[in-house]
Amino acid sequence: VVLEAVREHQITERHARALVGQTPEFQEEMLGVILKEQLNVKQTEERLKATTVKDDVVEEKVVARPPEFAQDVSEARDIIADSLMEIRANGIRYEQKEKEHEDYVEIQIRLYRK
């Protein structure tokens, strides 16, 4: 549903990325809210934070990527989001958590076998 909304230009890829990792039912519900209330991406992310409980993530030291990678972070995030939408379309459950750091973006993905 979300992927179709992106293809039909009803929402942006950033809206869709914010919805990645949510249940299909919740994605559909939030899509309706986004369209009805014409939420921007920031408002969408704030609404998601207010309605979802996130697990605490153990902080780990991560080596920063070279500068040439940093220039393509948004493109890399788009590729990951598209891949996760395809994974979900194939019936595989997953959870995704993103954390913004000063020097890097941390993306944690958990794929469930069943």
C-alpha positions as CSV (number, residue, x, y, z in Angstrom):
1,V,0.0,0.0,0.0
2,V,2.8,2.4,1.0
3,L,4.8,1.5,-2.1
4,E,1.8,2.2,-4.3
5,A,1.3,5.6,-2.7
6,V,5.0,6.5,-3.4
7,R,4.6,5.3,-7.0
8,E,1.5,7.4,-7.4
9,H,3.2,10.4,-5.8
10,Q,0.7,10.6,-3.0
11,I,3.6,10.6,-0.4
12,T,7.3,11.0,-0.7
13,E,10.0,8.4,-0.3
14,R,10.9,10.0,3.1
15,H,7.3,9.5,4.3
16,A,7.5,5.8,3.2
17,R,10.9,5.4,4.9
18,A,9.4,6.6,8.2
19,L,6.7,3.9,7.9
20,V,9.2,1.1,7.2
21,G,9.3,-1.4,10.0
22,Q,5.7,-0.9,11.1
23,T,3.0,-3.5,10.7
24,P,1.1,-3.4,7.3
25,E,-2.1,-2.6,9.2
26,F,-0.4,0.3,11.0
27,Q,1.3,1.5,7.8
28,E,-2.1,1.6,6.1
29,E,-3.7,3.5,9.0
30,M,-0.8,6.0,9.1
31,L,-1.0,6.5,5.3
32,G,-4.6,7.5,5.7
33,V,-3.7,10.0,8.4
34,I,-0.8,11.4,6.3
35,L,-3.1,11.9,3.3
36,K,-6.1,13.2,5.3
37,E,-4.1,15.6,7.5
38,Q,-1.5,16.4,4.8
39,L,1.4,15.7,7.3
40,N,4.9,16.6,6.2
41,V,7.7,14.2,6.9
42,K,8.7,15.7,10.3
43,Q,5.1,15.6,11.5
44,T,4.8,12.0,10.3
45,E,8.0,11.0,12.2
46,E,6.8,12.8,15.3
47,R,3.4,11.1,15.1
48,L,5.1,7.7,14.7
49,K,7.4,8.4,17.7
50,A,4.3,9.3,19.8
51,T,2.4,6.1,18.8
52,T,5.2,3.5,18.8
53,V,7.3,2.2,21.6
54,K,10.8,1.5,20.6
55,D,13.2,-1.0,22.3
56,D,16.3,0.4,23.9
57,V,19.3,-0.1,21.7
58,V,22.7,-0.9,23.2
59,E,25.2,1.7,22.1
60,E,28.2,0.4,20.2
61,K,31.2,2.1,18.9
62,V,31.1,2.2,15.1
63,V,33.9,3.2,12.8
64,A,32.9,6.1,10.6
65,R,32.7,5.6,6.8
66,P,35.0,7.5,4.4
67,P,33.8,10.9,3.3
68,E,32.8,9.7,-0.2
69,F,30.2,7.4,1.4
70,A,28.8,10.3,3.5
71,Q,27.9,12.2,0.4
72,D,25.6,9.3,-0.7
73,V,23.9,8.6,2.7
74,S,20.5,9.7,1.5
75,E,20.7,7.6,-1.6
76,A,21.9,4.6,0.5
77,R,18.9,5.1,2.8
78,D,16.5,5.2,-0.1
79,I,18.0,1.9,-1.5
80,I,17.7,0.2,1.9
81,A,14.1,1.5,2.3
82,D,13.2,0.2,-1.2
83,S,14.8,-3.2,-0.4
84,L,12.9,-3.5,2.9
85,M,9.6,-2.8,1.1
86,E,10.3,-5.6,-1.3
87,I,11.3,-7.9,1.6
88,R,7.9,-7.1,3.3
89,A,6.1,-7.6,0.0
90,N,7.6,-11.1,-0.1
91,G,6.1,-11.9,3.3
92,I,9.2,-11.6,5.5
93,R,8.7,-9.8,8.8
94,Y,11.4,-7.4,10.0
95,E,12.1,-4.6,12.3
96,Q,14.2,-1.5,11.5
97,K,15.6,1.1,13.8
98,E,17.5,4.2,12.7
99,K,19.6,6.4,14.8
100,E,21.1,9.7,13.6
101,H,24.5,10.4,14.9
102,E,26.7,13.5,14.2
103,D,29.0,11.6,11.9
104,Y,26.9,8.7,10.7
105,V,23.5,7.1,10.5
106,E,23.0,3.8,12.3
107,I,20.5,1.4,10.7
108,Q,19.6,-1.8,12.6
109,I,17.6,-4.4,10.7
110,R,16.2,-7.6,12.2
111,L,14.8,-10.2,9.8
112,Y,12.5,-12.9,11.3
113,R,12.6,-16.4,10.0
114,K,8.9,-17.1,10.8
